[in-house]
Amino acid sequence: WAQQYNSQMQPAWARKFEPPAVTGGESQGIIKTLMQIYIYTGDKKYLKPIPPALAYLKKSELPDGKLARFYELKTNRPLYFTKKYQLTYKDNDLPTHYGFIIKSGVDSLEGRYQRLLDDSPEKLASMRFPTRRVRLTPSLTAKAKSAIDSLNSEGAWLRQGDLKASDKENLRIIDTRVFIRNLDTLADFVAASRKD
């Protein structure tokens, strides 16, 4: 799969370092998504594209077992960019702010795919809605209070940090990891507070 498409569903340019290409990273993400949709629907049509996609990714692995972020359309040659954003086939002058070479999760994805094929309908149903129980503890209550108290006046969680693509340092930034951690804490608190 490509990283982005035009209105005719053809691979297309996005940012200046995101060419029309098959992608190693997003393709792995799509495989995970297809498996998740299968878990929720039970419809095997979502599993059908996975074996050829896994075979493609496996044969596209670099000699060190990793994947290129981008593969040239029609030739399947790995594509990279230099630090001056020149498109190249060489990986010796890469910008550091973007993963042009990424981890391959093909073996893990193949294993998960095989397990899904073997799972019973009951097992799939149990995977749809995990039954993790969260207890309301003083620690969880304190974490939830801290998350709420740390919101700014606009309702955002900010922290001091640097942006990779900015010359400015020590900015007040939104960090997705902080957002996810705080939202998970609040969701756990709400779940633990429910009176069933």
TAVEN-V75608 format. One record per residue. N is the residue number from 0. SS is DSSP state (H for helix, E for strand, - for the rest). Layout:
n,ss
N,SS
N,SS
This chain:
n,ss
0,-
1,E
2,-
3,-
4,E
5,-
6,-
7,-
8,-
9,-
10,E
11,-
12,-
13,-
14,-
15,-
16,-
17,-
18,-
19,-
20,-
21,E
22,E
23,H
24,H
25,H
26,H
27,H
28,H
29,H
30,H
31,H
32,H
33,H
34,H
35,H
36,H
37,H
38,H
39,H
40,H
41,-
42,-
43,H
44,H
45,H
46,-
47,-
48,-
49,H
50,H
51,H
52,H
53,H
54,H
55,H
56,H
57,H
58,H
59,H
60,-
61,-
62,-
63,-
64,-
65,-
66,E
67,E
68,-
69,E
70,E
71,-
72,-
73,-
74,-
75,-
76,-
77,E
78,E
79,E
80,E
81,-
82,-
83,-
84,-
85,-
86,E
87,E
88,-
89,-
90,-
91,-
92,-
93,-
94,-
95,-
96,-
97,-
98,-
99,-
100,E
101,E
102,-
103,-
104,-
105,H
106,H
107,H
108,H
109,H
110,H
111,H
112,H
113,H
114,H
115,H
116,H
117,H
118,-
119,-
120,H
121,H
122,H
123,H
124,H
125,H
126,H
127,H
128,-
129,-
130,-
131,-
132,-
133,-
134,-
135,-
136,-
137,H
138,H
139,H
140,H
141,H
142,H
143,H
144,H
145,H
146,H
147,H
148,H
149,-
150,-
151,-
152,-
153,-
154,-
155,-
156,-
157,-
158,E
159,E
160,E
161,-
162,-
163,-
164,-
165,-
166,-
167,-
168,-
169,-
170,E
171,E
172,E
173,-
174,-
175,H
176,H
177,H
178,H
179,H
180,H
181,H
182,H
183,H
184,H
185,H
186,H
187,H
188,H
189,H
190,H
191,H
192,H
193,-
194,-
195,-
